[in-house]
Amino acid sequence: MQIGTKGSGELLVNESLLARAVGSGSVAVFATPMMIAGLEKAAAESVQPQLGPGQTTVGTRIEVTHEAATPAEMRVWFETELVDVSPDGRLLTFKVEARDEAGLIGRGVHQRAVVDAARFEQKAAGKAR
């Protein structure tokens, strides 16, 4: 994994992404869980090309602030940067930020673990038995 790898993404806030629509509140603003999902997606996609066959990453930790509200019909951008890789290469730490057309709306730290996708899904499915 290359420290400094950057990721990005963007979306237009619509009704389905509002706090009142996803159950994280009763107001008509961009929901914190949807901001987190955008940050995770940008981080995951940024390192996927560097992984081996059958590997993927899964989110293991996120600590973010949601500093400003974003109304519907406003655009949001996500930026991530890989800032640390554990010695065994399995734990990745990202600096993450989200911005809307008015400025910074959220920031923090996100960690992802490198896993074998099939083995990970098999282990999760085994819990259902």
C-alpha positions as CSV (number, residue, x, y, z in Angstrom):
1,M,0.0,0.0,0.0
2,Q,1.2,3.4,-0.9
3,I,1.0,6.0,1.8
4,G,-0.4,9.2,0.3
5,T,-2.9,7.4,-1.9
6,K,-5.9,9.8,-2.3
7,G,-9.5,9.0,-2.9
8,S,-12.5,11.1,-3.8
9,G,-16.1,11.0,-4.5
10,E,-19.1,13.3,-4.8
11,L,-22.9,13.3,-4.7
12,L,-25.9,15.5,-4.9
13,V,-27.9,15.5,-1.7
14,N,-31.4,14.3,-2.5
15,E,-34.4,13.4,-0.3
16,S,-33.2,9.8,0.2
17,L,-30.0,11.0,1.9
18,L,-31.6,13.3,4.4
19,A,-31.6,12.5,8.2
20,R,-35.4,12.2,8.3
21,A,-35.3,9.6,5.4
22,V,-32.6,7.3,6.9
23,G,-33.8,7.5,10.5
24,S,-30.9,9.4,12.0
25,G,-33.0,12.4,12.9
26,S,-36.1,14.3,12.0
27,V,-34.6,17.2,10.0
28,A,-34.2,17.7,6.3
29,V,-30.4,17.9,6.1
30,F,-27.7,15.5,4.8
31,A,-27.6,12.5,7.2
32,T,-24.4,11.8,9.2
33,P,-24.6,8.0,8.2
34,M,-24.7,9.0,4.6
35,M,-21.7,11.3,5.0
36,I,-19.8,8.4,6.6
37,A,-20.8,6.0,3.8
38,G,-19.4,8.5,1.2
39,L,-16.1,8.7,3.1
40,E,-15.9,5.0,3.4
41,K,-16.6,4.5,-0.3
42,A,-13.9,7.0,-1.3
43,A,-11.3,5.3,1.0
44,A,-12.2,1.8,-0.2
45,E,-12.1,2.6,-3.8
46,S,-8.8,4.5,-3.5
47,V,-6.8,1.4,-2.4
48,Q,-8.7,-1.3,-4.3
49,P,-6.3,-1.2,-7.3
50,Q,-3.4,-1.9,-5.0
51,L,-4.9,-5.1,-3.5
52,G,-4.2,-8.6,-4.5
53,P,-6.6,-11.0,-6.3
54,G,-9.6,-11.8,-4.1
55,Q,-8.7,-9.1,-1.6
56,T,-10.9,-6.2,-0.5
57,T,-11.1,-3.8,2.5
58,V,-13.7,-3.6,5.3
59,G,-14.3,-0.7,7.6
60,T,-13.2,-1.3,11.1
61,R,-13.3,2.2,12.7
62,I,-14.4,5.7,12.0
63,E,-14.2,8.8,14.1
64,V,-15.6,11.9,12.4
65,T,-17.2,15.2,13.3
66,H,-20.2,16.4,11.3
67,E,-19.6,20.1,11.6
68,A,-22.1,21.8,9.3
69,A,-25.6,20.9,7.9
70,T,-26.1,20.5,4.2
71,P,-29.5,21.0,2.6
72,A,-31.1,18.9,-0.2
73,E,-29.9,19.8,-3.7
74,M,-26.4,20.8,-2.6
75,R,-23.4,18.9,-3.8
76,V,-21.0,17.1,-1.4
77,W,-17.4,16.1,-2.0
78,F,-15.4,13.4,-0.2
79,E,-11.6,13.3,0.1
80,T,-9.5,10.7,1.7
81,E,-5.7,10.1,2.1
82,L,-4.0,7.0,3.2
83,V,-1.7,8.2,6.1
84,D,-0.6,4.9,7.8
85,V,-0.2,1.2,7.0
86,S,0.3,-1.3,9.8
87,P,3.6,-3.2,9.7
88,D,1.8,-6.3,8.4
89,G,0.0,-4.3,5.8
90,R,-3.4,-5.3,7.0
91,L,-4.7,-2.2,8.7
92,L,-5.0,1.0,6.7
93,T,-5.6,4.5,8.3
94,F,-7.1,7.4,6.3
95,K,-7.5,11.1,7.0
96,V,-11.0,11.9,5.7
97,E,-12.9,15.1,4.9
98,A,-16.3,16.0,3.5
99,R,-17.2,19.4,2.0
100,D,-20.3,21.0,0.5
101,E,-20.6,24.0,-1.7
102,A,-20.2,26.3,1.4
103,G,-17.1,24.6,2.9
104,L,-16.0,21.9,5.3
105,I,-18.8,19.7,6.8
106,G,-17.0,16.8,8.3
107,R,-13.5,15.4,9.0
108,G,-11.8,12.7,10.9
109,V,-10.0,9.3,10.8
110,H,-11.1,6.1,9.2
111,Q,-9.5,2.6,9.4
112,R,-10.0,-0.3,7.0
113,A,-8.7,-3.9,7.2
114,V,-7.4,-5.8,4.2
115,V,-9.2,-9.2,4.0
116,D,-9.8,-12.1,1.7
117,A,-13.3,-11.3,0.4
118,A,-14.5,-14.9,0.1
119,R,-13.2,-16.0,3.4
120,F,-14.6,-12.9,5.1
121,E,-18.1,-13.5,3.7
122,Q,-17.9,-17.2,4.5
123,K,-17.1,-16.4,8.1
124,A,-20.0,-13.9,8.3
125,A,-22.4,-16.4,6.8
126,G,-21.4,-19.0,9.3
127,K,-22.9,-16.8,12.1
128,A,-26.4,-17.4,10.7
129,R,-26.3,-21.1,11.3
